[in-house]
């Protein structure tokens, strides 16, 4: 896999994973729950998804060559970008008015 394809794979995975907690009521999209998830549980899932996508990116970077060292700035920027990616799902779940 080329470096460009790896970057696009991580970006698409990040966008999908960031919206996953907001588009369904299953725990990690697998385990059915009897009641809807709370916002706190959705945010906890968002953190787990952030770590999973980070692991995917780390694995692809290791496969391509040497892993570059990252400082706190890297994690601050990627977390902010992940939250930005989660905005459509948040709007769909909490701000979009449904006629019901």
PyMOL commands that place a pseudoatom at each C-alpha (Angstrom):
pseudoatom trace, name=CA, resn=UNK, resi=1, chain=A, elem=C, hetatm=0, pos=[0.000, 0.000, 0.000]
pseudoatom trace, name=CA, resn=UNK, resi=2, chain=A, elem=C, hetatm=0, pos=[1.375, 3.404, -0.929]
pseudoatom trace, name=CA, resn=UNK, resi=3, chain=A, elem=C, hetatm=0, pos=[1.799, 6.211, 1.574]
pseudoatom trace, name=CA, resn=UNK, resi=4, chain=A, elem=C, hetatm=0, pos=[-0.971, 8.218, -0.073]
pseudoatom trace, name=CA, resn=UNK, resi=5, chain=A, elem=C, hetatm=0, pos=[-3.401, 5.318, 0.205]
pseudoatom trace, name=CA, resn=UNK, resi=6, chain=A, elem=C, hetatm=0, pos=[-2.428, 4.850, 3.866]
pseudoatom trace, name=CA, resn=UNK, resi=7, chain=A, elem=C, hetatm=0, pos=[-3.163, 8.493, 4.626]
pseudoatom trace, name=CA, resn=UNK, resi=8, chain=A, elem=C, hetatm=0, pos=[-6.558, 8.310, 2.929]
pseudoatom trace, name=CA, resn=UNK, resi=9, chain=A, elem=C, hetatm=0, pos=[-7.356, 5.064, 4.744]
pseudoatom trace, name=CA, resn=UNK, resi=10, chain=A, elem=C, hetatm=0, pos=[-6.634, 6.658, 8.122]
pseudoatom trace, name=CA, resn=UNK, resi=11, chain=A, elem=C, hetatm=0, pos=[-8.678, 9.763, 7.263]
pseudoatom trace, name=CA, resn=UNK, resi=12, chain=A, elem=C, hetatm=0, pos=[-11.699, 7.744, 6.123]
pseudoatom trace, name=CA, resn=UNK, resi=13, chain=A, elem=C, hetatm=0, pos=[-11.409, 5.443, 9.142]
pseudoatom trace, name=CA, resn=UNK, resi=14, chain=A, elem=C, hetatm=0, pos=[-11.199, 8.475, 11.446]
pseudoatom trace, name=CA, resn=UNK, resi=15, chain=A, elem=C, hetatm=0, pos=[-14.301, 10.064, 9.923]
pseudoatom trace, name=CA, resn=UNK, resi=16, chain=A, elem=C, hetatm=0, pos=[-16.307, 6.834, 10.191]
pseudoatom trace, name=CA, resn=UNK, resi=17, chain=A, elem=C, hetatm=0, pos=[-15.082, 6.053, 13.707]
pseudoatom trace, name=CA, resn=UNK, resi=18, chain=A, elem=C, hetatm=0, pos=[-15.764, 9.595, 14.928]
pseudoatom trace, name=CA, resn=UNK, resi=19, chain=A, elem=C, hetatm=0, pos=[-19.399, 9.388, 13.842]
pseudoatom trace, name=CA, resn=UNK, resi=20, chain=A, elem=C, hetatm=0, pos=[-19.963, 5.786, 14.928]
pseudoatom trace, name=CA, resn=UNK, resi=21, chain=A, elem=C, hetatm=0, pos=[-20.961, 6.547, 18.556]
pseudoatom trace, name=CA, resn=UNK, resi=22, chain=A, elem=C, hetatm=0, pos=[-23.626, 9.005, 17.415]
pseudoatom trace, name=CA, resn=UNK, resi=23, chain=A, elem=C, hetatm=0, pos=[-25.342, 7.076, 14.633]
pseudoatom trace, name=CA, resn=UNK, resi=24, chain=A, elem=C, hetatm=0, pos=[-26.347, 3.966, 16.590]
pseudoatom trace, name=CA, resn=UNK, resi=25, chain=A, elem=C, hetatm=0, pos=[-27.405, 2.959, 20.096]
pseudoatom trace, name=CA, resn=UNK, resi=26, chain=A, elem=C, hetatm=0, pos=[-25.315, -0.210, 20.275]
pseudoatom trace, name=CA, resn=UNK, resi=27, chain=A, elem=C, hetatm=0, pos=[-22.229, -0.282, 22.446]
pseudoatom trace, name=CA, resn=UNK, resi=28, chain=A, elem=C, hetatm=0, pos=[-19.230, -0.013, 20.075]
pseudoatom trace, name=CA, resn=UNK, resi=29, chain=A, elem=C, hetatm=0, pos=[-21.703, -0.817, 17.252]
pseudoatom trace, name=CA, resn=UNK, resi=30, chain=A, elem=C, hetatm=0, pos=[-21.797, -4.461, 18.384]
pseudoatom trace, name=CA, resn=UNK, resi=31, chain=A, elem=C, hetatm=0, pos=[-23.494, -4.989, 21.751]
pseudoatom trace, name=CA, resn=UNK, resi=32, chain=A, elem=C, hetatm=0, pos=[-27.225, -4.239, 21.886]
pseudoatom trace, name=CA, resn=UNK, resi=33, chain=A, elem=C, hetatm=0, pos=[-28.445, -2.092, 24.782]
pseudoatom trace, name=CA, resn=UNK, resi=34, chain=A, elem=C, hetatm=0, pos=[-31.972, -2.010, 26.225]
pseudoatom trace, name=CA, resn=UNK, resi=35, chain=A, elem=C, hetatm=0, pos=[-31.893, 1.782, 26.680]
pseudoatom trace, name=CA, resn=UNK, resi=36, chain=A, elem=C, hetatm=0, pos=[-30.418, 4.574, 24.555]
pseudoatom trace, name=CA, resn=UNK, resi=37, chain=A, elem=C, hetatm=0, pos=[-26.820, 5.541, 25.304]
pseudoatom trace, name=CA, resn=UNK, resi=38, chain=A, elem=C, hetatm=0, pos=[-26.108, 8.651, 27.349]
pseudoatom trace, name=CA, resn=UNK, resi=39, chain=A, elem=C, hetatm=0, pos=[-23.857, 11.448, 26.123]
pseudoatom trace, name=CA, resn=UNK, resi=40, chain=A, elem=C, hetatm=0, pos=[-21.149, 10.359, 28.562]
pseudoatom trace, name=CA, resn=UNK, resi=41, chain=A, elem=C, hetatm=0, pos=[-21.107, 6.842, 27.162]
pseudoatom trace, name=CA, resn=UNK, resi=42, chain=A, elem=C, hetatm=0, pos=[-20.974, 8.226, 23.626]
pseudoatom trace, name=CA, resn=UNK, resi=43, chain=A, elem=C, hetatm=0, pos=[-17.989, 10.405, 24.556]
pseudoatom trace, name=CA, resn=UNK, resi=44, chain=A, elem=C, hetatm=0, pos=[-16.246, 7.415, 26.151]
pseudoatom trace, name=CA, resn=UNK, resi=45, chain=A, elem=C, hetatm=0, pos=[-16.803, 5.487, 22.920]
pseudoatom trace, name=CA, resn=UNK, resi=46, chain=A, elem=C, hetatm=0, pos=[-15.393, 8.451, 21.022]
pseudoatom trace, name=CA, resn=UNK, resi=47, chain=A, elem=C, hetatm=0, pos=[-12.165, 8.210, 23.051]
pseudoatom trace, name=CA, resn=UNK, resi=48, chain=A, elem=C, hetatm=0, pos=[-11.922, 4.459, 22.398]
pseudoatom trace, name=CA, resn=UNK, resi=49, chain=A, elem=C, hetatm=0, pos=[-12.474, 5.055, 18.672]
pseudoatom trace, name=CA, resn=UNK, resi=50, chain=A, elem=C, hetatm=0, pos=[-9.786, 7.781, 18.700]
pseudoatom trace, name=CA, resn=UNK, resi=51, chain=A, elem=C, hetatm=0, pos=[-7.321, 5.332, 20.240]
pseudoatom trace, name=CA, resn=UNK, resi=52, chain=A, elem=C, hetatm=0, pos=[-8.280, 2.612, 17.730]
pseudoatom trace, name=CA, resn=UNK, resi=53, chain=A, elem=C, hetatm=0, pos=[-7.740, 4.908, 14.746]
pseudoatom trace, name=CA, resn=UNK, resi=54, chain=A, elem=C, hetatm=0, pos=[-4.461, 6.069, 16.279]
pseudoatom trace, name=CA, resn=UNK, resi=55, chain=A, elem=C, hetatm=0, pos=[-3.399, 2.433, 16.535]
pseudoatom trace, name=CA, resn=UNK, resi=56, chain=A, elem=C, hetatm=0, pos=[-4.298, 1.889, 12.886]
pseudoatom trace, name=CA, resn=UNK, resi=57, chain=A, elem=C, hetatm=0, pos=[-2.245, 4.928, 11.895]
pseudoatom trace, name=CA, resn=UNK, resi=58, chain=A, elem=C, hetatm=0, pos=[0.674, 3.750, 14.000]
pseudoatom trace, name=CA, resn=UNK, resi=59, chain=A, elem=C, hetatm=0, pos=[0.549, 0.284, 12.427]
pseudoatom trace, name=CA, resn=UNK, resi=60, chain=A, elem=C, hetatm=0, pos=[0.477, 1.724, 8.906]
pseudoatom trace, name=CA, resn=UNK, resi=61, chain=A, elem=C, hetatm=0, pos=[3.352, 4.072, 9.722]
pseudoatom trace, name=CA, resn=UNK, resi=62, chain=A, elem=C, hetatm=0, pos=[5.406, 1.201, 11.140]
pseudoatom trace, name=CA, resn=UNK, resi=63, chain=A, elem=C, hetatm=0, pos=[4.691, -0.856, 8.037]
pseudoatom trace, name=CA, resn=UNK, resi=64, chain=A, elem=C, hetatm=0, pos=[5.906, 2.003, 5.821]
pseudoatom trace, name=CA, resn=UNK, resi=65, chain=A, elem=C, hetatm=0, pos=[9.155, 2.513, 7.718]
pseudoatom trace, name=CA, resn=UNK, resi=66, chain=A, elem=C, hetatm=0, pos=[10.443, 4.117, 10.878]
pseudoatom trace, name=CA, resn=UNK, resi=67, chain=A, elem=C, hetatm=0, pos=[7.899, 5.660, 13.265]
pseudoatom trace, name=CA, resn=UNK, resi=68, chain=A, elem=C, hetatm=0, pos=[8.383, 9.400, 13.685]
pseudoatom trace, name=CA, resn=UNK, resi=69, chain=A, elem=C, hetatm=0, pos=[8.433, 10.697, 17.281]
pseudoatom trace, name=CA, resn=UNK, resi=70, chain=A, elem=C, hetatm=0, pos=[5.363, 12.696, 18.312]
pseudoatom trace, name=CA, resn=UNK, resi=71, chain=A, elem=C, hetatm=0, pos=[5.035, 15.253, 21.087]
pseudoatom trace, name=CA, resn=UNK, resi=72, chain=A, elem=C, hetatm=0, pos=[1.903, 16.521, 22.829]
pseudoatom trace, name=CA, resn=UNK, resi=73, chain=A, elem=C, hetatm=0, pos=[1.159, 18.899, 19.953]
pseudoatom trace, name=CA, resn=UNK, resi=74, chain=A, elem=C, hetatm=0, pos=[0.571, 15.978, 17.609]
pseudoatom trace, name=CA, resn=UNK, resi=75, chain=A, elem=C, hetatm=0, pos=[-1.996, 14.428, 19.948]
pseudoatom trace, name=CA, resn=UNK, resi=76, chain=A, elem=C, hetatm=0, pos=[-3.715, 17.784, 20.571]
pseudoatom trace, name=CA, resn=UNK, resi=77, chain=A, elem=C, hetatm=0, pos=[-4.107, 18.395, 16.837]
pseudoatom trace, name=CA, resn=UNK, resi=78, chain=A, elem=C, hetatm=0, pos=[-5.310, 14.863, 16.042]
pseudoatom trace, name=CA, resn=UNK, resi=79, chain=A, elem=C, hetatm=0, pos=[-7.818, 14.969, 18.920]
pseudoatom trace, name=CA, resn=UNK, resi=80, chain=A, elem=C, hetatm=0, pos=[-9.166, 18.313, 17.690]
pseudoatom trace, name=CA, resn=UNK, resi=81, chain=A, elem=C, hetatm=0, pos=[-9.415, 16.940, 14.153]
pseudoatom trace, name=CA, resn=UNK, resi=82, chain=A, elem=C, hetatm=0, pos=[-11.196, 13.817, 15.436]
pseudoatom trace, name=CA, resn=UNK, resi=83, chain=A, elem=C, hetatm=0, pos=[-13.727, 15.979, 17.296]
pseudoatom trace, name=CA, resn=UNK, resi=84, chain=A, elem=C, hetatm=0, pos=[-14.243, 18.021, 14.137]
pseudoatom trace, name=CA, resn=UNK, resi=85, chain=A, elem=C, hetatm=0, pos=[-14.905, 14.807, 12.226]
pseudoatom trace, name=CA, resn=UNK, resi=86, chain=A, elem=C, hetatm=0, pos=[-17.490, 13.847, 14.896]
pseudoatom trace, name=CA, resn=UNK, resi=87, chain=A, elem=C, hetatm=0, pos=[-19.507, 17.032, 14.379]
pseudoatom trace, name=CA, resn=UNK, resi=88, chain=A, elem=C, hetatm=0, pos=[-21.904, 15.648, 11.700]
pseudoatom trace, name=CA, resn=UNK, resi=89, chain=A, elem=C, hetatm=0, pos=[-22.838, 12.699, 13.917]
pseudoatom trace, name=CA, resn=UNK, resi=90, chain=A, elem=C, hetatm=0, pos=[-23.340, 14.961, 16.936]
pseudoatom trace, name=CA, resn=UNK, resi=91, chain=A, elem=C, hetatm=0, pos=[-25.577, 17.283, 14.930]
pseudoatom trace, name=CA, resn=UNK, resi=92, chain=A, elem=C, hetatm=0, pos=[-27.566, 14.329, 13.610]
pseudoatom trace, name=CA, resn=UNK, resi=93, chain=A, elem=C, hetatm=0, pos=[-28.081, 12.894, 17.114]
pseudoatom trace, name=CA, resn=UNK, resi=94, chain=A, elem=C, hetatm=0, pos=[-28.662, 15.999, 19.247]
pseudoatom trace, name=CA, resn=UNK, resi=95, chain=A, elem=C, hetatm=0, pos=[-29.363, 19.088, 17.128]
pseudoatom trace, name=CA, resn=UNK, resi=96, chain=A, elem=C, hetatm=0, pos=[-31.323, 17.809, 14.116]
pseudoatom trace, name=CA, resn=UNK, resi=97, chain=A, elem=C, hetatm=0, pos=[-35.059, 18.185, 14.728]
pseudoatom trace, name=CA, resn=UNK, resi=98, chain=A, elem=C, hetatm=0, pos=[-37.138, 15.187, 13.800]
pseudoatom trace, name=CA, resn=UNK, resi=99, chain=A, elem=C, hetatm=0, pos=[-40.866, 15.290, 13.193]
pseudoatom trace, name=CA, resn=UNK, resi=100, chain=A, elem=C, hetatm=0, pos=[-42.139, 12.665, 15.618]
for i in range(1, 100): cmd.bond("trace and resi %d" % i, "trace and resi %d" % (i + 1))
show_as sticks, trace
zoom trace
